[in-house]
Amino acid sequence: MPKSKKNEGFHSAAGLIRYFDSEDDKAIKVNPWVVVGLCIAVSALVLILGTLYPT
């Protein structure tokens, strides 16, 4: 029977945790509400244009 690899998951996840934990000071920071507002605005625009110019 092969040996069980109990600790393998922790070692592979450690790099991801380190990667996602670091923040870049040069990155653009966007408020999540701006993204929600843009999604709503684009959805409304698509609905309005769909009623004005039906196919």
Secondary structure, 3 states (H helix, E strand, C coil): CCCCCCCHHHHHHHHHHHHHHCCCCCCCCCCHHHHHHHHHHHHHHHHHHHHHCCC
